Structure formats: C-alpha cells, structure tokens
Amino acid sequence: MNLHIHKIIVLSLFLAISSSGIAKSTTTLDSLSLDINPFYKFTSEDCDFCGCGSSGGGMGYGTVGNENFIGVRYIYQQYQSRDGIFNNSPWVEENFNTLQLWGKIPVTKKLSLTAILPYHFHNRNFADKTSQNIEGIGDLSILGFYSLITPVPDGLFENQQSKYKHSLEVGGGFKLPTGAYNRSNNEGSVNPSFQVGTGSFDYILAANYSVGYKNWGLGFMTNYTIKTENKEDYHFGNQFIYGLNLSKVYNTLKIDKIIPFIGLAGEVYSENKSYGLTVPDTEGSVLFSRIGTELTLKKLSAGINVMLPVSQNLNSGKVEAKYRLGVHLNYTL
C-alpha cells in the first residue's frame, strides 16, 4: 500500500468534484448530509484501534448519505509498534486488513438496525525479518438507532421550502465475541491488539447529530464502548470515539449524487487489565483528519476515504498510527 498514491487519488477526486462545472446544488431532503460516520470506524478502537474490533469506530457505522443499505466495506490500517518494552526497541510494521459485511436496515420510520460482521487478515513484520499472520471472523456488532429528531421533507411551494434541517438519533447495542482471542499473539510486541477478536461481550452507546443548510451538511457522531473481561482473564479498556464531518451534495448529469467531505475523528482508550491488574502503556488517544467522497447511482453507492493522524499518544508512544484507508460498495434499500 502506497500512502502517497492514496492521498493523491482522494485529493484529486475531492478537488475535481468541488470544481465540477456540471454540478448543481439541490435543496431537497437529500441535501441534508446526515453523517453517522466518522468514523467510524475506523474501525479503529481499543484493541479496535489496531483492528481486532468489529465496529466501525473512526470509520463509522454508516455512510455520509445516511441511506438504509446493505453492502461491503474494506478497511486498511497501518501501524508500527515497539518489539519490546524499551524506548529503543526496534519497530514492528503492522498491517491490519478488514473486510466487512454491513448494513443499516429500517424497522420502523424512526427505528433502524445496524449490523457489522468483519473478517480480518492481519500481518506484522519484525526487525529480524520474520513475520506473523493471523486471520478469521471478527466480532459481530449489532446496534439499534432511534430518531429523536427527523427532518421534514420540503413541499412543492416556496413557503414550504426550508433552508435548514437537522436530525438527532441515539442508539445502543452490543458486540458479540464471535472472533477468536489468543494471548500468545501479544508476545514479542507491546501492542496487545494483534487479534481478530477481543473475546469479550461488550456494550455500545452511540449518538449522531446532523444539521444541513441547503446543500451543505455538518455531522457529529460519538460512541462509547464498555468492555468486559474475556475468558482468558484479559480486559480491554473502554473506548470513546467522536467525529465531525463537513460535506456538500452535488447532482450531476451522469451520477445521481456526489458527496465530498472532510472532517476530524478522535479516539480515546482506557488501560487494559490482565488477571485484574492494570497493563502498563495500554491507554492512549489519537486524532485523525479525514477526507473522501461518496457517489450514488440509482440503488448503488460507493465511497472512499483516507484518515491521517494529526496528533497521537498511543501506548505511551510505543504504538504509532500511520494511516487508514476505507472503501465501500452498498446497495440502497
């Protein structure tokens, strides 16, 4: 994976879309970019911050357009961690790959169900030229969201048109330990997150707020995951994730809807525990910048986004996030 190529591709898409001469704005309900993203995550999260969790995390639980959908998403995360406990220990290159089946399914007009099932295939390369690979089904996340504030569609007449719309939804759910956790994967690295699952039953609380003005949208999301101890007496720390996205909706002659966006996504992780004792250097925080775009053509939508760290302090500096890449393809319900 080449970081510079990814950045050039996404930046070029964003600039080309923003300056497109055939684009025209819309003031219908679609122009409110209801963003339950950022992300999401990405995923991203405690153990999740390096890929073993299944929820979207910094990458988000849904799309920028906020449609009901079923689809697939690929997330790539690159990190490096110390091969040992000392500050001068050699670095280990870690690559986390996740392929997700995900969807947002309406239950009633105000209630929807979100589910994410990941398949992880991770690898890391040590300083002595050896490597390690793990793969398998990750932890299944299921959340329900209830709309407390729902935008009112515009009418046909001018006095029925509204420039501002906003939306608020709250939700909660759980993460099932469908992915395997193996203590031996923690050996040889300060990063305890080289896993395909946490091995624990966890609880998730979430909220999303969006406000739209004409064809502009501003979305804020937050979620908090409460972790429990797994069967191997390891307890990953709770995680707090938040994000802010600014987006704009365009309609073109060939593509129904184009939504470029930029934003920020932050993640905060509490300390892990092993056999009831605190594991040193396992807490931390990271702030990402985020840029991408989503395209919609009839029932199909596709999106791409890149997240780059702005500031970070993970595991007392012994783990460093490099970047994340997310790509998805969905079918709108």
N, C-alpha and C positions, 0 to 999 in steps of 0.2 A: 504494500500500500504506500503510495507516494503522497505525502501531506501537501506538497506544493501543487500537485495536479488537482487534488480535490478542492483546494482553496480557489484555484483559477477557474475551475468548472462552475462552482457555485456562485462566485462573484460575477462571472460573465453572465450567467443566467439572470441573476438579480438585476444587473445593470441594463441588460438588454430588454428585460420585461418592463422596467421602470421607464425606459425612454421610448418604448414602442409607439410608433405613430398611429397604429391601427387600434390601439386600446381606447376604450371608452368606459367611463365610470358608470356604476349603477347605484340607485338609491332604494332598491328593493330590500326585502328581508335578507337576501343572500349577501348584501353588502356588509352586514354585521359579521365580522370575523370572530366567531365565538371560539376562543382558543383555550382548549383544555390541555395544551401541550406544555410545555417546555419542561417541559421537558424533562419527560418525560420522562422519561425516560427511559438519558439515558440512560436507561435504563439506566447502569449507574446506581448506586445505592450501597450501603454498608459493605457487607460482602457484596452488595449490589453495586457499589461504586466501581468495583472491578469486575463486574459481570456475572456473578453467580445468582443474583436475584432475578426475578422474572418480571416484576412490574416495570412500567416504562421509566420511572424515575425521572431523570433530567430530560429524557427523550419524550416523555408524556404518555398519557393513557389514550389519546385520541389524535385527531387531525386538526390542522388550522381551520379548515372549513366547518368542522364540528358536525359532519353528517353522520347518520347511522350507517354502519358499514360492516363488512367482513373482509378480511384481507391478510396479507403477509407483510412482514417488516424485517429488514436486515439491519443489524446494528454492529458496527466495528468500533472497538475501543483499544487504544494503545497506551500502555503504562510502562514504567520502569520502577523496579524496587531493589532494595539492597539485598545482596546474597549474604546475609549475616546481620548481626545486631550493631555493628560498629559504623561510625560515620564514614570511614574509608573503605568499607566493604565494597566489593565490585557490584556493578549494576546487573540486574536481570531484566532482559527485554520481555515484556508480557503482551500477548495479543489475545483479545477476547472477541470471539465471533458469536453472534446470537441470531438465529432465525426464529421469528415469532409468528404464530397464528394468533390473530387478534380480531376483536370485533366490538362494536357498540350496537346493541340490539334494543329497540324500543319495547317496553312492556305496556305502558300507558302513555298518554300525552305528556305527562310530567315525569314519569319514571323510566329509566333506562338501565340496562345491564351491560357492564364492560367485562370482558374476559381476555386474558393473555396467557398463552401457553408457549414457552420458549424451548428451543433446542440449542444447546451450547456446544461449541467446539473451540477449545482454548489451547494455546501453546505458549511456552516460555523457553527462552534460550539463556543458558548460564554462561558465565565467563570462561569456563573450562571447555566450551564448545559442545557440551551435552545439552539435551533438550528434553522437555516433558510435554506430553499431550494428554488432554482429557476431553471427553465428550459425552453427551447424554441429554435426556429430557430434563428441563429445569423445573422450577416451582410454579405451579398454576396460581394465578391471581384472579380473583373474582370480586368486582365491586358493583354496588348499586348507586346510581346518582338520581337525586330528586331535584327538580327545577322549582326553586322558590320564586324566582322572577323570570318570566318568559316574555320575549319581545312580541309586540303586537304587529301583525303584518300591515303594510301600507294599503290604503284603499285606492280607488280609481281616481278620486278627485283631489285637487290640490290641497284642500283643507284637511284631507285625511293623510297627507304625507308627513312623516316625522323625520327630522334630521338626526335625532339622537335615539338610540336604542340600547338597552342593556339587559344583561342576563346574569343570574346567580344560581348555581347549583351546588348542592352539598352531597357528600356520599361517604360510604364506608364499605368495608369488606374484609377479606382475609386472603392470606397466601398459604397454600397447602404445601406440605413437604414432599412433593412428587419427585423432586430432584435429589440425587444422591449426595451425601456429605461424607468426606473421607479425611480424617485427621492427618493422615500421612502426607496429604498434599501440602500441608503447611510447613513441612520440614524443608530446610535449606533456604527459606525466604522469610522476611519479616511480614510479608503480605499474606494474611490468612484467608484471602478472598479468592484464591485459585481453586474454585469449586464449581460444580454445576448446580448445587442447591445448598440451602442453609441447614436443611434437616429439621427445621422448626416450623411450627404453626404460628403465623404472625397476623396481627390485626392492622388494618389500614384505615385512616381517616383522610378525607380529601375535600377540597372546595375549589370552585372555579368561578371567577367573575370576569365578565366581558362588557365593554362599552363600545358602541360604534357611532361614528359621525359620518354620514353619507357613505362613502366607500372606504373609510378608514376604520380600523379596528384595533383596540387595545385590550389585551387579555392578561389576567393574572391568575396563577394557579398555585396551590400549596397542598402538600400531603405529608402525613406523619405516620410512620410505621412503627408499631410496638412489637418488638421481637421477644420470643420466648426461648428457653433453653432446649437444645435438641437432645437426642438420645445418647449422644457421646459427650454429654456434660459441657458442651460449648454453647455460649450465649452471645450471639452477635448483638452489637449495640443498636439502640433505636436510631432512626434516621429522620431528618427533617429536610424536605425538598421544596423549593419555591422557584417561580419563574415569571418573567414578564416578557410579552411579545407585542411588537407593533407591526401591523400588517395592512395591506391595501389590496382591494379587489378590483380586477380588471376583467372586462368581457372583450373578446376578440372575434374576428370573423370565422376563425377555424377552431378555436378552443373555447368551450363554454365559459370557463372561469380560470383566471390565473391569480394566485395569491402569493406574492413575495413577502417575506417577513424578516425582521431582525429582532434580537432580544437578548436577555440575560437569563441564566439559570444557576441557582446556587444549591449546594448540598452540604449538610452538617451531619456528622456521625458521632455517636457516643462510643465510649470504650467497650470493648468486648470483655467477656469473662470466661474463664476456663476452670471447671470444678469449683465455681463460686468465687474465684479470685480474679481480680482485675488483670487483664493482659496489657502490659505497658505498650505505649506507642501504637494504639489501635484506634484512637479518635482522630478527628480532623475535619477540615472543611475545604471546599473548592468552589470557585465562581467561574462560570463559563460564559463567553459570548456565543451568540448563536445566529446563523444566517442560513436562509434556504428559500425554497419556493414549492408551491403545490399547484398542480394542473388538474382540471376536471374536464372530461369529455363524455357527455351523456352520463352513463352509470359508472364509468371508470374514473378513478383519481389516482394520481401518482405524485410523490413528493421526494425531495432530497434536502438534507440539511447537514451542516457541519458545526461542531461545537469546539471552540478553542479555549483553553484555560486563561483567565485573566489574572487570578491570584489563587494560591493554594497552600495548604499546610496539612498534608495527609501523613498520618503515622509519624509525626514529628519530623517531617521532611524525608523520611525513608522510602516513601512511595510518591511518584510524580506522574500526574496525568499528562499525556501528550495531546491527544485529540480524539474526537468521536465523529463517526460518520453514520447517518441514518438514511435508509431508502425504503419507501413503502409503495405498495400497489394494492388498491382497495376497490371493492365493488359496493356501490351505494345502495342501501336498502330502501 
